[in-house]
Amino acid sequence: MKCPFRTVTVEEQFNTKDGKVTSVEFADCLKNDCPYYGKKEIKIRQSGGFENVIDPVCRRTECD
């Protein structure tokens, strides 16, 4: 998954005199190291009762 809030600048050098291309790309998601990763939800178990589950989503990209 790519993170829309973290960018990486990549420069490619070519063999020509002024041959350089600069591009900006999205960085990879940090997953569990990111403070915005994971949404806590309470789900119902089939055997009965409730269970706390962390869904693997980015909270910064969700609209409330």
SULZI-V367458 format. One line per field, one symbol per residue. phi: phi as a letter, one per 30 degrees, with the letter a starting at -180 (. if undefined). burial: 1 if it has 9 or more other ideal C-beta (glycine too) atoms within 8 Angstrom, else 0. A space follows every 50 residues. Layout:
phi=???
burial=???
This chain:
phi=.ccdcccbccccccddecdbbcbcbdddddhddddcdjbdbccddddjjb bdbcddbcddcdcd
burial=00100000000000000000000000101100010011000000000000 00000011100000
